[in-house]
Amino acid sequence: MEQDNYTEQYTRMSTEDMLQYCDEALAWEEFGEVDIFFFESVKKILLGQCPDVQLSENIPPDTSMKG
């Protein structure tokens, strides 16, 4: 898929919208532990409550998204 077509089809969620989405998702009773952990982790990242991720010296940074 070309980059132009992708950006026309999809828009990025704002932080506020993503936090609301996480809160709504966490209210679903059908979720299991992994789902809950995922959405709680996303919230912590968005709120700046997680420490920065440090890459190992042996792992090169991912450059696949650079255009």
C-alpha positions in Angstrom: 0.0 0.0 0.0 1.4 3.4 -0.9 2.0 5.9 1.9 -0.4 8.5 0.3 -3.3 6.0 0.1 -2.7 4.9 3.7 -2.8 8.4 5.1 -6.0 9.2 3.2 -7.7 6.1 4.6 -6.6 6.3 8.2 -6.0 9.1 10.6 -4.1 9.1 13.8 -6.0 9.1 17.1 -5.3 11.9 19.5 -3.9 11.0 22.9 -7.2 12.0 24.5 -9.2 9.8 22.1 -6.8 6.9 22.7 -7.1 7.2 26.5 -10.9 7.2 26.2 -10.7 4.1 23.9 -8.6 2.4 26.5 -11.0 3.3 29.3 -14.0 2.0 27.3 -12.1 -1.2 26.4 -11.2 -1.8 30.1 -14.9 -1.6 31.0 -15.6 -4.7 28.8 -16.1 -7.7 31.1 -15.2 -10.2 28.4 -11.5 -9.3 28.4 -8.9 -11.6 29.8 -5.7 -10.8 31.7 -3.6 -10.2 28.6 -6.2 -7.8 27.2 -6.4 -5.9 30.4 -2.6 -5.7 30.7 -2.3 -4.4 27.1 -4.8 -1.5 27.6 -3.5 -0.6 31.0 0.1 -0.5 29.5 -1.1 1.7 26.6 -2.7 4.1 29.1 0.6 4.2 31.2 2.6 4.9 28.0 0.2 7.7 26.9 0.3 9.3 30.4 4.1 9.2 30.5 4.1 6.7 33.5 6.4 4.2 31.9 10.2 4.6 31.8 11.9 5.0 28.4 12.6 1.8 26.6 16.3 1.1 26.3 17.4 -1.0 23.4 20.1 -3.6 23.9 23.4 -2.8 22.3 23.0 -6.1 20.3 19.7 -5.0 18.7 19.8 -2.4 16.0 17.0 0.2 16.0 14.1 -0.6 13.7 14.4 1.6 10.6 11.8 -0.2 8.5 9.3 2.7 8.9 11.6 5.3 7.5 10.7 6.5 4.1 
